[in-house]
Amino acid sequence: MSAAEGLPGGTGTALLEAAQSAFLDGMHLTSAIATVIVVAAAVQAGLLLRRDRTPASGAGSGSGSGAAASAPSADA
């Protein structure tokens, strides 16, 4: 802003407007990219969490999550 104040006439105003426009354009682009990344991460997390739950509920063994069957026995 101080560089624009030192320029004569409309040149300083034009420089200031161009700088503000470039800043806002960059912020809009960065915000859009961040939104896409956050939505993709949320979808991926939802899919991964759903996939982890599905085998446990569909096993049908009747013993819950099956953790007891895979645990080492104290006899050995």
C-alpha positions as CSV (number, residue, x, y, z in Angstrom):
1,M,0.0,0.0,0.0
2,S,2.8,2.4,0.7
3,A,4.3,1.8,-2.8
4,A,0.9,2.8,-4.3
5,E,0.7,6.0,-2.3
6,G,4.0,7.2,-3.7
7,L,2.9,6.9,-7.3
8,P,1.5,9.8,-9.1
9,G,-2.2,10.2,-10.1
10,G,-4.2,7.2,-11.1
11,T,-1.2,4.9,-11.3
12,G,-1.2,4.3,-7.5
13,T,-4.9,3.7,-7.5
14,A,-4.7,1.2,-10.4
15,L,-1.8,-0.6,-8.7
16,L,-3.7,-0.8,-5.4
17,E,-6.9,-2.2,-7.1
18,A,-4.8,-4.7,-9.0
19,A,-3.1,-5.9,-5.9
20,Q,-6.4,-6.2,-4.0
21,S,-7.9,-8.1,-6.9
22,A,-5.0,-10.5,-7.1
23,F,-5.1,-11.1,-3.4
24,L,-8.8,-11.9,-3.5
25,D,-8.5,-14.1,-6.5
26,G,-5.8,-16.1,-4.7
27,M,-7.8,-16.4,-1.6
28,H,-10.9,-17.6,-3.5
29,L,-8.8,-20.2,-5.4
30,T,-7.1,-21.4,-2.2
31,S,-10.5,-21.7,-0.4
32,A,-12.0,-23.7,-3.2
33,I,-9.0,-26.1,-3.3
34,A,-9.2,-26.5,0.5
35,T,-12.9,-27.2,0.3
36,V,-12.4,-29.9,-2.3
37,I,-9.7,-31.5,-0.1
38,V,-11.8,-31.4,3.1
39,V,-14.8,-32.9,1.3
40,A,-12.7,-35.7,-0.3
41,A,-11.2,-36.5,3.1
42,A,-14.6,-36.6,4.7
43,V,-15.9,-39.0,2.0
44,Q,-12.8,-41.2,2.3
45,A,-13.1,-41.3,6.1
46,G,-16.8,-42.3,5.8
47,L,-16.0,-45.0,3.4
48,L,-13.1,-46.4,5.4
49,L,-15.1,-46.4,8.6
50,R,-18.1,-48.1,7.0
51,R,-15.8,-50.8,5.5
52,D,-14.3,-51.5,8.9
53,R,-17.7,-52.1,10.4
54,T,-19.2,-54.3,7.7
55,P,-17.2,-57.6,8.3
56,A,-17.8,-57.6,12.0
57,S,-21.6,-57.2,11.7
58,G,-21.8,-59.7,8.8
59,A,-19.7,-62.5,10.3
60,G,-22.6,-64.2,12.0
61,S,-20.4,-66.2,14.4
62,G,-22.5,-65.1,17.4
63,S,-19.4,-64.3,19.5
64,G,-19.3,-60.6,18.9
65,S,-16.4,-59.2,17.0
66,G,-14.4,-62.4,16.9
67,A,-11.6,-61.0,19.1
68,A,-11.7,-63.9,21.5
69,A,-11.2,-66.4,18.7
70,S,-8.0,-64.8,17.5
71,A,-6.5,-64.2,20.9
72,P,-3.7,-66.5,22.0
73,S,-4.6,-69.0,24.6
74,A,-3.0,-69.1,28.0
75,D,-2.6,-72.9,27.9
76,A,0.2,-72.8,25.3
